[in-house]
Amino acid sequence: MVDRSSALAVFLAKAIDGVVYAALTAVIASLAGLAVGALLGAPWVVLKYLLFVGGFLQVGVGVAQLWPTDPSDLEGPTPEQSSRTQAVVDRLAPIGRLGLPVGRRFDVGAKRFLSGLAILFVSFALEAVFGV
């Protein structure tokens, strides 16, 4: 049996939480972009461009949130910040069963950064794999 407080167990739980958050936001962004594209008459092309711009914006916001504003930001973890997206991720991801300690999740900025990378990956896949 694995000790749930070990560094490896905490890292794996954080990684699963981050990946589920990024995947969920990429799916939501894709569905919203597809709906907007359908209204404009070219769903796949509009989706690709909206995801490209949205992904870069999400990465930029994530980096800005991770950037320290003063030396005290580097001293320790920040209190847990929750959002509606995080509440959905909490219901979908098995974080409770993985035993991730409270306050040990990635910061919101890190999750937004991962989310932006996932959205950019979907945009890239639309162009490189599907030829949109």
Buried (B, 14 or more C-beta within 10 A) or exposed (E): EEEEEEEEBBEBBBEBBBBBBBBBBBEBBBEBBBEEBEEEEEBBBBBBBBBBEBBBEBBEBBBEBBEEEEEEEEEEEEEEEEEEBBEBBBEEBEBEEBEBEEEBBBBBBBBBBBBBBBBBBBBBEBBEEEEB
